[in-house]
């Protein structure tokens, strides 16, 4: 079934918009969205430790935007909202086992949120995203479109995982199991954070960020199609380095440069343990 759906989406996506069979496109998108909602397909998959984008999934989501119509989804006369008819809010039920605390949070349809996930208000999970069992999405946090979040991840207050639908071949942000992301962090442009890593509060990671590994005395960067990858168990903290120009030296200017201060140990584990009482 998935192979047939993939082939259909690829064909429809390649069709000129004026000649698109909207009925077939809407049916294919609806079938894809059901699979996304159940976590049976994902925008990226891990094969032998290597993450690869599933571009056909992103193409299918974009078909949803092409075929949807702008509709009124207002709550009442004071809370007015307008969005594509193909992307309502996700219809969670008590049996899904997701704890969504009242207070302005939203999960868009087409996102998978596993049992045991805790959503603190206000937070937002966009379509195509995947959030694994036991993770916490804290207040004012964003899981962008197609971002992949593993199990037992803590995405702290004010942090953002960037979303990406286009270009369809671009890898989304990947956060593997047991990662702790501190407050007001930003992880963007297909960055991969390997399991058990700790990203300290205020760290920003992008495709252009250089991360300095003090332990191994190396510099981590994105290289061609290979994304910036934070190693397993790395503890990343904010840092800076001087800008090498006479004028910059005169004004003592520095540029932000995250630093791997150490690799995770028992002391780090104790400081990042999620409070069981919050669940």
C-alpha positions as CSV (number, residue, x, y, z in Angstrom):
1,X,0.0,0.0,0.0
2,X,2.8,2.4,0.9
3,X,4.6,1.8,-2.3
4,X,1.5,2.5,-4.4
5,X,0.8,5.6,-2.4
6,X,4.3,6.9,-2.8
7,X,4.2,6.4,-6.6
8,X,0.8,8.1,-6.8
9,X,2.1,11.1,-4.8
10,X,5.2,11.4,-6.9
11,X,3.2,11.4,-10.1
12,X,0.6,14.0,-8.8
13,X,3.3,16.3,-7.3
14,X,5.0,16.4,-10.7
15,X,1.8,17.4,-12.4
16,X,1.3,21.1,-13.4
17,X,-1.0,22.7,-10.9
18,X,-3.5,23.7,-13.6
19,X,-3.8,20.1,-14.7
20,X,-3.8,18.5,-11.3
21,X,-6.5,16.0,-10.5
22,X,-7.6,17.6,-7.3
23,X,-9.8,14.7,-6.2
24,X,-7.0,12.2,-6.6
25,X,-4.5,14.5,-4.9
26,X,-6.8,15.1,-2.0
27,X,-7.5,11.3,-1.6
28,X,-3.7,10.6,-1.7
29,X,-3.0,13.3,0.8
30,X,-5.7,12.1,3.1
31,X,-4.3,8.5,3.0
32,X,-0.8,9.9,3.8
33,X,-2.1,12.0,6.6
34,X,-3.7,9.0,8.3
35,X,-0.4,7.1,8.1
36,X,1.5,10.2,9.6
37,X,-1.1,10.5,12.4
38,X,-0.4,6.8,13.3
39,X,3.4,7.1,13.0
40,X,3.4,4.5,10.3
41,X,5.3,6.7,7.8
42,X,7.8,9.5,8.7
43,X,9.4,12.4,6.9
44,X,12.8,10.9,7.6
45,X,13.9,7.4,8.5
46,X,17.0,6.0,10.2
47,X,18.7,3.2,8.3
48,X,21.7,1.7,10.0
49,X,22.4,5.0,11.9
50,X,22.0,7.2,8.8
51,X,19.1,9.5,8.6
52,X,17.5,9.9,5.1
53,X,14.7,12.3,4.1
54,X,11.6,10.7,2.7
55,X,11.0,13.3,0.1
56,X,7.7,11.7,-1.1
57,X,6.2,12.3,2.3
58,X,7.0,16.0,2.1
59,X,5.6,16.1,-1.4
60,X,2.4,14.6,-0.1
61,X,2.1,17.2,2.6
62,X,2.6,19.9,0.0
63,X,-0.2,18.4,-2.0
64,X,-2.3,19.0,1.0
65,X,-1.6,22.7,0.9
66,X,-2.3,22.7,-2.9
67,X,-5.7,21.0,-2.6
68,X,-6.9,22.7,0.6
69,X,-9.1,25.7,0.7
70,X,-8.9,28.6,3.1
71,X,-11.7,28.1,5.6
72,X,-13.0,29.8,8.8
73,X,-12.0,27.7,11.8
74,X,-12.8,30.4,14.4
75,X,-13.6,29.3,18.0
76,X,-16.0,32.3,18.4
77,X,-16.2,35.9,17.5
78,X,-13.2,36.8,19.7
79,X,-10.9,34.0,18.7
80,X,-10.8,34.2,14.9
81,X,-8.7,31.7,12.8
82,X,-8.5,30.9,9.1
83,X,-6.5,27.9,7.7
84,X,-6.4,25.3,5.0
85,X,-9.3,22.9,5.1
86,X,-6.8,20.0,4.8
87,X,-5.0,20.8,8.1
88,X,-7.4,21.0,11.0
89,X,-6.1,20.4,14.5
90,X,-5.2,16.8,15.4
91,X,-8.2,15.0,16.9
92,X,-6.7,13.6,20.1
93,X,-8.7,11.3,22.4
94,X,-8.2,10.2,26.0
95,X,-7.1,6.8,24.8
96,X,-4.2,8.2,22.9
97,X,-2.4,8.6,26.2
98,X,-1.1,12.1,25.4
99,X,-1.2,14.6,28.3
100,X,-2.1,18.0,26.7
101,X,-2.4,20.5,29.5
102,X,-5.1,23.3,28.8
103,X,-3.8,26.7,27.9
104,X,-3.3,27.5,24.2
105,X,-1.4,24.5,22.8
106,X,-2.0,23.1,19.4
107,X,-1.1,20.0,17.4
108,X,-1.7,20.1,13.7
109,X,-3.2,17.2,11.9
110,X,-0.6,14.9,10.3
111,X,1.7,14.9,13.3
112,X,2.4,11.8,15.3
113,X,2.5,12.2,19.1
114,X,3.1,9.0,21.0
115,X,1.6,7.8,24.2
116,X,3.2,9.3,27.3
117,X,4.1,12.6,25.6
118,X,3.5,15.7,27.9
119,X,2.5,19.0,26.2
120,X,2.8,22.0,28.4
121,X,1.0,25.2,27.4
122,X,1.4,27.0,25.1
123,X,3.3,24.8,22.7
124,X,2.9,23.9,19.0
125,X,3.6,20.7,17.0
126,X,3.3,21.2,13.2
127,X,2.3,18.7,10.6
128,X,4.6,16.0,9.5
129,X,6.4,16.0,12.9
130,X,7.0,12.9,15.0
131,X,7.3,12.9,18.8
132,X,8.3,9.7,20.5
133,X,7.1,8.1,23.7
134,X,7.7,9.8,27.0
135,X,8.9,13.1,25.6
136,X,8.0,16.5,27.0
137,X,7.3,19.5,24.9
138,X,7.5,22.4,27.4
139,X,5.9,25.9,27.3
140,X,6.5,28.1,24.3
141,X,8.3,25.3,22.5
142,X,7.9,24.5,18.8
143,X,8.3,21.3,17.0
144,X,8.4,22.4,13.4
145,X,7.0,20.7,10.3
146,X,8.6,17.3,9.7
147,X,10.9,17.5,12.7
148,X,11.7,14.1,14.2
149,X,11.8,13.8,18.0
150,X,12.8,10.5,19.7
151,X,11.7,9.0,23.0
152,X,12.2,10.6,26.4
153,X,13.3,13.9,24.9
154,X,12.9,17.0,27.0
155,X,12.4,20.1,24.8
156,X,12.6,22.9,27.4
157,X,10.6,26.1,27.5
158,X,11.1,28.6,24.7
159,X,13.1,26.2,22.5
160,X,12.5,25.6,18.8
161,X,13.1,22.8,16.4
162,X,12.9,24.3,12.9
163,X,10.5,23.0,10.3
164,X,11.2,22.3,6.7
165,X,8.9,21.3,3.8
166,X,10.8,22.8,1.0
167,X,13.1,22.0,-0.6
168,X,11.6,18.5,-0.5
169,X,15.1,16.9,-0.5
170,X,16.2,18.7,2.7
171,X,16.6,16.7,5.8
172,X,14.4,17.9,8.7
173,X,15.8,18.5,12.2
174,X,16.4,15.2,14.0
175,X,16.6,14.8,17.8
176,X,17.3,11.2,18.8
177,X,16.3,9.4,22.0
178,X,17.0,10.7,25.5
179,X,18.2,14.1,24.4
180,X,17.9,17.1,26.8
181,X,17.4,20.5,25.1
182,X,17.6,23.5,27.5
183,X,15.5,26.6,27.4
184,X,15.6,29.1,24.6
185,X,17.6,26.9,22.2
186,X,17.2,26.8,18.5
187,X,17.9,23.8,16.3
188,X,17.5,24.4,12.6
189,X,18.4,23.4,9.0
190,X,18.5,19.7,9.3
191,X,20.8,19.5,12.3
192,X,21.0,16.0,13.9
193,X,21.3,15.7,17.6
194,X,22.4,12.1,18.5
195,X,21.0,10.2,21.5
196,X,21.7,11.3,25.1
197,X,23.2,14.6,24.0
198,X,22.6,17.7,26.2
199,X,22.1,21.1,24.6
200,X,22.5,23.7,27.3
201,X,20.2,26.7,27.5
202,X,20.6,29.3,24.8
203,X,22.5,27.2,22.2
204,X,21.7,27.9,18.6
205,X,22.6,25.2,16.0
206,X,22.1,25.9,12.3
207,X,23.6,24.6,9.0
208,X,26.2,27.2,9.2
209,X,27.2,26.8,12.8
210,X,30.7,25.5,13.8
211,X,30.8,23.5,17.0
212,X,34.1,23.2,18.8
213,X,34.7,19.9,20.5
214,X,37.1,20.6,23.4
215,X,37.3,16.9,24.3
216,X,38.4,15.6,20.9
217,X,39.9,18.9,19.7
218,X,37.9,18.9,16.5
219,X,35.5,21.3,14.8
220,X,32.1,20.0,13.7
221,X,30.4,21.5,10.7
222,X,27.9,20.7,8.0
223,X,29.8,19.4,4.9
224,X,28.0,19.3,1.6
225,X,25.0,17.0,2.0
226,X,26.2,15.8,5.4
227,X,24.3,17.8,8.1
228,X,25.8,19.3,11.3
229,X,25.7,16.3,13.7
230,X,26.0,16.6,17.5
231,X,27.6,13.3,18.7
232,X,26.0,10.9,21.1
233,X,26.3,12.0,24.7
234,X,27.9,15.4,23.9
235,X,27.2,18.3,26.3
236,X,27.0,21.5,24.2
237,X,27.2,24.9,25.9
238,X,27.2,28.4,24.5
239,X,30.6,29.8,23.6
240,X,32.2,32.5,21.5
241,X,35.4,33.1,19.5
242,X,37.1,36.3,18.3
243,X,36.5,37.6,14.8
244,X,39.9,37.7,13.1
245,X,40.1,41.2,11.6
246,X,41.9,44.3,12.9
247,X,38.6,46.3,13.2
248,X,36.9,43.4,15.0
249,X,39.9,43.1,17.3
250,X,39.8,46.8,18.0
251,X,36.2,46.5,19.1
252,X,36.7,43.1,20.8
253,X,34.0,41.5,18.7
254,X,33.2,37.8,19.0
255,X,30.9,35.4,17.2
256,X,28.8,32.7,18.9
257,X,30.5,29.3,18.7
258,X,28.9,26.5,20.7
259,X,31.3,24.3,22.5
260,X,31.2,20.6,23.5
261,X,32.5,20.9,27.0
262,X,32.4,17.2,27.9
263,X,30.5,14.0,27.2
264,X,27.6,12.9,29.3
265,X,28.3,11.2,32.6
266,X,26.5,10.2,35.8
267,X,26.5,13.8,37.1
268,X,25.0,15.1,33.9
269,X,22.3,12.4,34.0
270,X,21.2,13.4,37.4
271,X,20.9,17.1,36.4
272,X,18.8,16.3,33.4
273,X,16.4,13.6,34.7
274,X,12.8,14.4,34.1
275,X,10.8,14.8,37.3
276,X,8.5,11.7,37.6
277,X,6.0,13.8,39.6
278,X,5.3,16.0,36.5
279,X,3.8,13.0,34.8
